[in-house]
């Protein structure tokens, strides 16, 4: 693999790009819900939202995408830096640090640079475009969560999982902060959407523990897979998926009621998650756990896509 490929693998570039796009999608969804909640607002098409946005012009949106990209990339680099020994024990040759392609000091400084860039860009965006002053605070809070997680909280099972899962939900929250909900109804819709992501992310993190038992045990971590065994870890991941589905279904009675695109997509996503849960509960071997991680990631990506498409058809 080339040096660019190694750094891309370290940063998880694909996930960072998706995170930046989620900020835009969450912002547009908030806008559409705002329009439904207020008769005085005019609905914009997605292209109008991008190129004629009254809150943030197109160049501001492009620059602003650096914020979630840098935050997520910096978090992944920091995680790999602190997880080096555990990844070494687990023979994670997919990690550039384990392969020795990238040195530890390079990873440390890259993480610092990425986090600094996210804070600097957020300050510039707020000053130039006079938008929500909470954006720099959000960036600092996000970084703080990552540092707390890696400095020891990650060893304590569900607490560590909760923090890393919040990091995955963060792009949605950033999109909401930028556009600003105009009513409690709009905010409730976005909170429910975020909770669906949170529970599915928690389930995925629990499955990940099933793959890293050996290294996590030597690193002193106390995951469900270590404390309760693989079978219970699999059951807990399934329960978390079910909680996510139950909470996510509340959108069927709020902003997405009578929205056939959302209803159809949500049924498919729920079926995929339930099938994944059943699969991992029946068989806890590493190959099945790896497939479960992949399928649950597909479920999240499909959910993002259907949320985006169905946002065009939100009505009261």
Secondary structure, 3 states (H helix, E strand, C coil): CCHHHHHHHHHCHHHHHHHHHHHHHHHHHHHHHHHHHCCCCCCCCHHHHHHCCCCCCHHHHHHHHHHHHHHHHHHHHHHHHHCHHHHHHCCCCCCHHHHCCCCHHHHHHHHHHHHHHHHHHHHHHHHHHCCCCHHHHHHHHHHHHHHHHHCCHHHCHHHHHHHHHHHHHHHHHHHHHHHCCCCHHHHHHHHHHHHHHHHHHHHHHHHHHHHCHHHHHHCCCCCHHHHCCHHHHHHHHHHHHHHHHHHHHHHHHCCCCCCHHHHHHHHHHHHHHHHHHHHHHHCCCHHHHHHHHHHHHHHHHHHHHHHHHHHHHCCC
